[in-house]
């Protein structure tokens, strides 16, 4: 709030500031969306457009006279101008308040320290870390666990069907692999058609992990996931406590 050259500051916790900032964002967006309707500019514009349309019947000069009368001297014009100015002033005041809160919170976050399992860090660093852990593109721990879980599922299929997720084993004859073609027809003698390929030219089979290796991989996946969840919980808790105990001036 400003009075002449003096600025009155309000004191509040960071938690209160964040709640007011969220409320301001909604109010600003709402007022901007209702700006034309509240000020009555939509109706004034429609009236001027109707007057221009009537020019073909009543004469351009008379219509222009009616339009200028509505704009310059009518009650609608004066009211519209006053309402519009008042609405714009309110929006600008709300934006200034929003920016002031953002600046005060940012200064406080850069000066307030937290003791976490990752070591000492400022609130700004903790907020950035939490954002990174929650972002779909940078939640690397989550991406890693998803990939490991996918590997575990494939290994389960390989273990069941013997290195071939389709369930069909390639037929072996000496050092030659006969690749069965399920879509090909059968000969008159009922022999299955196939193609021959050198075994050395085939892609190596998908390795099957041992039971012990699978157990280690499963445990690693669970530890990574639990570590991420515990860190997020810790950051949320300590940030909430810090914001409730830290005072700022806006």
C-alpha positions in Angstrom: 0.0 0.0 0.0 1.4 3.4 -1.0 0.6 6.8 0.6 2.4 9.6 -1.3 6.1 8.8 -1.3 5.8 6.4 1.7 5.4 2.6 1.3 3.7 0.6 4.0 5.1 -2.9 4.3 3.2 -5.8 5.7 4.9 -8.6 7.7 3.9 -12.2 7.2 5.2 -15.8 7.1 6.3 -17.3 3.8 3.4 -19.7 4.1 1.0 -16.8 4.2 2.8 -15.1 1.4 2.5 -18.2 -0.9 -1.2 -18.5 -0.2 -1.8 -14.8 -0.9 0.3 -15.1 -4.1 -1.9 -18.0 -5.3 -5.0 -16.0 -4.5 -3.7 -13.0 -6.4 -2.9 -15.1 -9.4 -6.5 -16.2 -9.6 -7.9 -12.7 -9.0 -5.7 -11.1 -11.7 -6.6 -13.8 -14.2 -10.3 -13.4 -13.4 -10.2 -9.6 -13.7 -8.4 -9.6 -17.0 -10.9 -12.1 -18.4 -13.8 -9.9 -17.2 -12.3 -6.6 -18.2 -14.4 -5.9 -21.3 -17.7 -7.1 -19.8 -17.3 -5.2 -16.6 -16.3 -2.0 -18.3 -19.2 -2.2 -20.8 -16.9 -1.8 -23.8 -18.5 -4.7 -25.5 -21.9 -3.0 -25.6 -20.4 0.3 -26.7 -18.6 -1.4 -29.5 -21.8 -3.1 -30.7 -23.7 0.2 -30.6 -21.0 1.9 -32.7 -21.0 -0.9 -35.2 -24.8 -0.8 -35.5 -24.6 3.0 -36.2 -22.2 2.4 -39.0 -24.5 -0.2 -40.5 -27.4 2.3 -40.5 -25.3 4.7 -42.6 -26.5 3.1 -45.8 -30.1 4.1 -44.9 -29.9 7.4 -43.0 -26.8 8.8 -44.7 -23.2 8.6 -43.7 -23.1 12.1 -42.2 -26.0 11.5 -39.8 -24.6 8.1 -38.7 -21.2 9.6 -38.0 -22.8 12.3 -36.0 -24.7 9.7 -33.9 -21.5 7.7 -33.4 -19.5 10.7 -32.3 -22.3 11.7 -30.0 -22.2 8.3 -28.3 -18.5 8.3 -28.0 -17.8 11.8 -26.9 -20.8 12.9 -24.9 -23.1 9.9 -24.1 -23.4 8.4 -20.7 -22.2 5.0 -22.0 -18.9 6.5 -23.2 -18.2 8.4 -20.0 -19.2 5.4 -17.9 -17.1 3.0 -20.0 -14.0 5.2 -19.7 -14.4 5.5 -15.9 -15.0 1.8 -15.4 -12.2 0.8 -17.7 -9.7 3.1 -16.0 -10.7 1.8 -12.5 -10.5 -1.8 -13.6 -7.0 -1.3 -15.1 -5.8 0.4 -12.0 -7.0 -2.5 -9.9 -5.3 -5.0 -12.1 -2.0 -3.0 -12.1 -2.2 -2.8 -8.3 -2.7 -6.5 -8.0 0.2 -7.3 -10.3 2.5 -5.0 -8.3 1.4 -6.8 -5.1 2.0 -10.2 -6.8 5.5 -9.1 -7.9 6.4 -7.8 -4.5 5.5 -11.1 -2.8 7.5 -13.0 -5.4 10.5 -10.8 -4.8 10.3 -11.1 -1.0 9.9 -14.9 -1.1 12.8 -15.2 -3.5 15.1 -13.2 -1.2 14.1 -15.2 1.8 14.5 -18.5 0.0 18.1 -17.6 -1.0 19.0 -16.7 2.6 17.3 -19.5 4.6 19.1 -22.8 5.1 17.9 -26.3 5.6 19.7 -29.4 7.0 18.7 -32.3 4.7 19.9 -35.8 4.0 21.7 -34.3 1.0 23.5 -31.9 3.2 22.9 -28.2 3.9 21.1 -26.3 1.2 19.1 -23.1 0.8 15.4 -23.2 0.5 15.9 -22.1 -3.2 18.0 -25.2 -3.8 15.6 -27.4 -2.0 12.7 -26.1 -4.1 14.7 -26.6 -7.3 15.6 -30.2 -6.3 12.0 -31.0 -5.5 10.9 -29.6 -8.8 13.5 -31.7 -10.6 12.3 -34.9 -8.8 8.7 -34.2 -9.8 9.3 -33.2 -13.4 8.5 -35.9 -15.9 11.6 -35.1 -18.0 14.1 -34.8 -15.2 12.8 -37.3 -12.6 15.8 -39.5 -13.5 15.3 -41.8 -10.5 11.8 -42.6 -11.6 12.9 -43.1 -15.2 15.6 -45.5 -14.0 13.2 -47.5 -11.9 10.8 -47.7 -14.8 13.5 -49.1 -17.0 14.7 -51.6 -14.4 11.2 -52.8 -13.9 10.8 -53.3 -17.6 14.0 -55.4 -17.7 12.7 -57.5 -14.8 9.4 -58.2 -16.7 11.3 -59.2 -19.8 13.6 -61.5 -17.8 10.5 -63.2 -16.3 9.3 -63.9 -19.9 12.7 -65.1 -21.0 13.0 -67.4 -18.0 9.5 -68.9 -18.8 10.0 -69.4 -22.6 13.7 -70.0 -22.8 15.3 -66.8 -24.2 12.5 -66.3 -26.7 9.6 -64.1 -25.6 7.4 -65.6 -28.3 7.6 -69.0 -26.7 9.0 -70.6 -29.9 12.6 -72.1 -29.8 14.6 -71.9 -33.0 15.3 -75.4 -34.4 19.0 -76.3 -34.3 20.7 -78.7 -36.8 24.5 -78.8 -36.4 25.8 -75.3 -36.7 22.8 -74.2 -38.7 19.6 -72.6 -37.3 16.4 -73.3 -39.1 14.1 -70.2 -38.7 10.5 -71.3 -38.6 8.2 -69.1 -40.6 4.7 -69.4 -39.1 3.1 -67.4 -41.9 4.5 -69.7 -44.7 2.4 -72.5 -46.1 3.3 -76.2 -46.0 4.5 -78.4 -48.8 2.6 -81.3 -50.4 4.5 -83.7 -48.2 3.4 -81.6 -45.1 7.0 -80.5 -44.4 7.3 -77.1 -42.9 9.0 -74.5 -45.0 11.8 -72.5 -43.5 14.9 -70.6 -44.2 18.5 -71.3 -43.3 20.9 -68.9 -41.8 24.4 -69.1 -40.5 24.3 -69.3 -36.8 27.1 -66.8 -36.5 25.1 -64.2 -38.4 22.2 -64.3 -36.0 21.8 -61.8 -33.2 22.9 -63.2 -29.9 20.1 -64.4 -27.7 18.9 -62.2 -24.8 20.8 -63.2 -21.7 18.9 -64.7 -18.9 19.9 -63.5 -15.5 20.3 -65.9 -12.7 18.0 -66.0 -9.7 20.6 -64.2 -7.6 21.1 -61.5 -10.2 17.4 -61.0 -10.5 17.1 -60.6 -6.8 19.8 -58.0 -6.7 18.3 -56.1 -9.5 14.9 -56.2 -7.9 16.3 -54.9 -4.6 18.2 -52.1 -6.4 15.0 -51.0 -8.1 13.1 -50.9 -4.8 15.9 -49.0 -3.1 16.1 -46.3 -5.8 12.3 -45.9 -5.7 12.2 -45.7 -1.9 15.1 -43.3 -1.8 13.3 -40.9 -4.2 10.0 -41.1 -2.2 11.8 -40.5 1.1 13.7 -37.5 -0.3 10.5 -35.9 -1.6 8.8 -36.4 1.7 11.7 -34.9 3.6 11.9 -31.9 1.3 8.1 -31.3 1.5 8.1 -31.5 5.3 11.2 -29.3 5.9 10.0 -26.7 3.4 6.6 -26.6 5.0 8.1 -26.1 8.5 10.6 -23.5 7.3 8.0 -21.5 5.4 5.7 -21.5 8.5 8.5 -20.2 10.7 10.2 -17.7 8.4 8.9 -14.1 8.4 9.2 -11.7 5.5 8.2 -8.1 4.7 6.2 -7.3 1.6 
